[in-house]
Amino acid sequence: MNQIRADLHLHTLRSPDSANRPADIVRACQRRGINCIAVTDHNRFRGAQEVREIAPFTVILGEEIKTTDGEIIGLFLTEEIRRGLSPEETARAVRAQGGLVMIPHPFDRVRKSCLHEEALRRLADASLVDIVEVFNSRTTLLADSERARRFAEERGLLGAGGSDAHSLREIGQTYVEMPPFADKDSFLRSLAQGRVMGRRSNPLVHLSSMLAKWQNKGR
């Protein structure tokens, strides 16, 4: 069976710390053999819609949502979810849209935005987690990625991977090689058969996020 390459975490210029234009994202994906992406802008939904309008491949509409205890990603959304809710409220808001709850870069000791461990365990205990990001190219320490993988396995949760690209050169650094899918339910079945292929980005990529923040201030 033919496999697709899905980068399940990336950003457009609708995120304040990214300068990726939709057309440039599409071209970068085509150059690198990425034929499925999840666009997950910070607390914004419009960028995902803009990429889907022009992409000749599958685009999952998502959002990386800031909760009171760190970030949660919603996939297969239909509209924007507001920031500042509790993790439980955010997860239920994702589910209310028929979406999937993915936990990005858990246990990352370097960044401050990851979901607090206590909140992650509460969500998992309440069956409010669908997917754990077990490899994120921007996670600096391999031990943190390994801990995420073990957590997913111990809890019987699906694992995923993404580049977390805020710049074009990061796109495709991590992807999931998986069977094609048609909707949310077949996505879950395909992800269960998938294989995460990941490479860490150079930590200097965070400088591109700082530059993008400065450039986006005027917008």
C-alpha positions in Angstrom: 0.0 0.0 0.0 1.2 3.5 -0.8 2.2 5.5 2.2 1.9 9.3 2.8 4.3 11.5 4.7 2.4 13.6 7.2 4.0 16.5 9.1 1.4 16.9 11.9 2.6 20.2 13.5 3.5 23.3 11.7 2.8 27.1 11.6 2.0 29.9 9.2 2.5 33.6 9.6 -0.8 33.7 11.5 1.2 32.5 14.4 3.0 35.6 15.9 6.3 33.7 15.9 6.3 32.4 12.3 6.7 34.0 8.9 5.6 31.0 6.8 3.4 32.1 4.0 0.8 29.5 2.8 2.1 29.3 -0.8 5.7 28.9 0.4 4.6 26.1 2.8 2.9 24.3 -0.1 6.0 24.6 -2.2 8.3 23.4 0.6 6.1 20.4 1.2 6.2 19.5 -2.5 9.9 19.7 -2.6 10.4 17.5 0.4 7.8 14.8 -0.4 5.4 15.9 2.4 1.9 15.2 1.1 -0.1 15.8 4.3 0.2 18.5 7.0 -1.6 19.7 10.1 -1.5 23.4 10.3 -1.6 24.3 14.0 -1.1 28.0 14.5 -1.0 29.5 18.0 -4.5 30.5 19.0 -5.5 31.1 15.4 -7.4 29.2 12.8 -7.3 31.3 9.7 -3.9 30.2 8.5 -4.9 26.5 8.4 -7.9 27.5 6.2 -5.7 29.5 3.9 -3.3 26.7 3.3 -6.1 24.2 2.7 -7.6 26.5 0.0 -4.4 26.2 -2.1 -2.8 22.9 -1.2 -3.0 20.0 -3.7 -2.6 17.6 -0.8 -4.4 16.9 2.5 -4.4 19.7 5.1 -5.8 19.0 8.6 -7.2 22.1 10.2 -5.8 22.5 13.6 -4.9 25.0 16.3 -2.3 25.1 19.1 -4.3 26.4 22.0 -2.8 28.1 25.1 -4.6 26.8 28.2 -4.1 27.9 31.8 -1.6 25.0 32.2 0.2 24.9 28.8 -0.6 24.1 25.2 -2.9 21.6 23.6 -3.4 20.9 19.9 -6.8 20.4 18.4 -7.0 18.5 15.0 -9.9 18.3 12.6 -11.4 21.5 13.9 -14.1 23.5 12.3 -13.6 26.8 14.1 -11.2 28.6 16.4 -11.1 27.8 20.1 -10.3 30.6 22.4 -7.2 30.6 24.6 -7.1 30.8 28.4 -9.5 27.9 29.2 -8.5 25.1 31.5 -7.0 22.0 29.9 -10.2 20.1 30.5 -12.3 22.9 29.1 -10.1 23.1 26.0 -10.1 19.4 25.4 -13.8 19.2 25.7 -14.1 22.2 23.3 -12.0 20.3 20.8 -14.2 17.2 21.2 -17.4 19.2 20.9 -16.3 20.1 17.3 -15.7 16.4 16.6 -11.9 17.1 16.8 -9.0 15.2 18.2 -6.9 16.2 21.2 -3.1 16.0 20.7 -0.6 16.9 23.3 2.4 18.7 21.7 6.0 18.3 23.0 5.1 16.9 26.4 7.8 16.7 29.1 10.0 19.3 27.3 12.2 20.7 30.0 13.5 23.6 27.9 10.3 25.3 26.8 7.8 26.9 29.1 4.8 26.3 26.9 4.4 22.5 27.2 1.4 21.2 29.1 2.2 20.8 32.8 2.7 17.1 33.7 0.0 17.1 36.3 -2.5 18.5 33.8 -1.4 15.9 31.2 -2.0 13.1 33.6 -5.4 14.5 34.6 -6.5 14.6 31.0 -5.2 11.1 30.3 -7.0 9.8 33.4 -10.2 11.4 32.2 -9.8 9.9 28.6 -9.5 13.4 27.2 -6.3 12.7 25.2 -6.3 11.0 21.7 -2.7 11.5 20.6 0.6 12.3 22.1 3.4 14.0 20.1 6.2 11.5 20.7 8.7 13.4 18.5 8.9 17.1 17.9 11.9 18.4 16.0 12.1 21.5 18.2 12.4 19.4 21.4 16.1 19.8 22.3 16.6 16.8 24.6 16.1 13.3 23.2 15.4 12.0 26.7 12.2 14.2 26.8 11.0 12.7 23.5 11.7 9.2 24.8 9.7 10.0 27.9 6.8 11.1 25.7 7.0 7.9 23.7 6.9 5.8 26.9 4.0 7.7 28.3 2.0 7.1 25.1 2.8 3.4 25.2 2.0 3.0 28.9 -1.3 4.7 28.4 -2.3 3.0 25.2 -2.4 6.3 23.3 -1.4 6.9 19.7 1.9 8.6 19.0 2.5 11.2 16.4 5.3 13.5 15.2 5.8 16.9 13.7 8.4 19.4 12.8 6.8 22.2 14.7 8.1 24.3 11.8 8.0 28.1 12.3 10.4 28.6 9.4 10.3 27.0 5.9 13.6 25.1 6.3 12.1 23.1 9.2 9.2 21.6 7.3 9.4 17.9 7.0 12.1 17.5 9.7 9.7 15.1 11.3 6.8 13.3 9.7 4.6 10.2 10.1 4.8 7.6 7.4 1.3 6.2 7.3 -1.5 4.8 5.1 -3.7 7.4 3.3 -6.9 8.4 5.1 -10.2 10.1 4.2 -11.5 11.5 7.5 -10.9 11.7 11.2 -11.8 8.1 12.0 -9.6 6.6 9.2 -6.8 9.0 10.2 -6.8 7.3 13.7 -6.6 3.9 12.1 -3.8 5.0 9.8 -1.9 6.7 12.6 -2.0 3.4 14.5 -0.1 1.8 11.6 2.2 4.8 11.2 5.9 5.2 11.8 7.4 8.4 13.1 10.4 9.5 11.2 12.1 12.3 13.1 15.2 14.6 13.1 15.9 17.3 15.6 16.2 20.8 14.3 19.2 22.9 15.1 18.4 24.8 18.3 19.3 28.0 16.4 15.9 27.8 14.6 14.4 29.5 17.7 16.1 32.6 16.5 13.9 32.6 13.4 10.9 32.6 15.8 12.3 35.6 17.6 12.8 37.4 14.3 9.3 36.6 13.1 7.9 38.0 16.3 9.6 41.2 15.7 8.5 41.3 12.0 4.9 40.5 12.9 4.6 43.2 15.5 3.4 45.7 12.9 0.6 43.4 11.6 
